């Protein structure tokens, strides 16, 4: 049997200034935010992506849509319109 060799991903384990700025700026435009989307777009590892999601939720930039033990799905937080 022949198996294809996949290169091991070299994802960041510490959030540096440029990645942090990109995270807080770009997450506003994401319709769907998961650990996998942050890993893919920012090239960070999964545990760092989970901490970023928790931080973004605490700051009110995203809100949790689906909360499952294996997969949490977030969406951008929309400002509520005030009724007059």
C-alpha positions in Angstrom: 0.0 0.0 0.0 1.1 3.5 -0.8 0.2 6.3 1.5 0.6 9.9 0.7 2.8 11.9 3.0 1.2 15.0 4.4 3.4 17.8 5.6 3.0 18.6 9.3 1.5 22.0 9.8 3.6 24.6 11.5 0.9 26.6 13.4 1.6 29.3 15.9 1.2 28.4 19.6 1.5 32.0 20.9 -0.6 34.9 19.7 1.7 37.6 18.4 0.8 41.2 17.8 0.1 40.9 14.0 -2.0 37.8 14.4 -3.9 39.4 17.3 -4.7 42.5 15.2 -5.8 40.4 12.3 -8.0 38.3 14.6 -9.9 41.2 16.1 -10.2 43.0 12.7 -11.2 40.1 10.5 -13.5 38.2 12.8 -16.1 41.0 12.2 -16.5 39.8 8.6 -16.8 36.0 9.4 -20.4 34.8 9.2 -19.4 31.5 10.9 -16.6 31.2 13.4 -15.3 27.8 14.7 -12.0 26.5 15.9 -11.3 25.2 12.4 -11.9 28.5 10.7 -9.4 30.3 13.0 -6.9 27.5 12.6 -7.2 27.6 8.8 -7.2 31.4 8.4 -4.8 32.5 11.1 -2.5 29.5 11.1 -2.8 29.0 14.9 -3.1 25.8 16.8 -6.5 24.5 18.1 -6.0 25.2 21.8 -5.0 28.8 21.0 -8.1 29.1 18.7 -10.3 27.9 21.6 -8.9 30.5 23.9 -9.4 33.2 21.3 -13.0 32.2 20.8 -13.6 32.4 24.6 -12.0 35.9 24.7 -14.0 37.1 21.7 -17.2 35.9 23.3 -16.4 37.6 26.6 -15.7 40.9 24.7 -19.1 40.6 22.9 -17.6 40.4 19.4 -19.1 37.0 18.7 -21.9 35.0 20.2 -22.3 31.2 20.5 -24.9 29.7 18.2 -24.4 26.0 18.9 -22.8 24.7 22.0 -21.9 21.0 21.9 -19.1 19.4 23.9 -17.1 18.6 20.7 -17.9 21.6 18.5 -18.9 25.1 19.4 -20.2 27.3 16.6 -20.1 31.1 16.9 -21.5 33.9 14.7 -20.7 37.6 14.7 -22.5 39.6 17.3 -25.1 41.9 15.8 -25.9 45.1 17.6 -29.5 45.2 18.6 -31.6 48.0 17.2 -33.4 50.0 19.9 -37.1 50.5 19.4 -38.3 54.1 19.9 
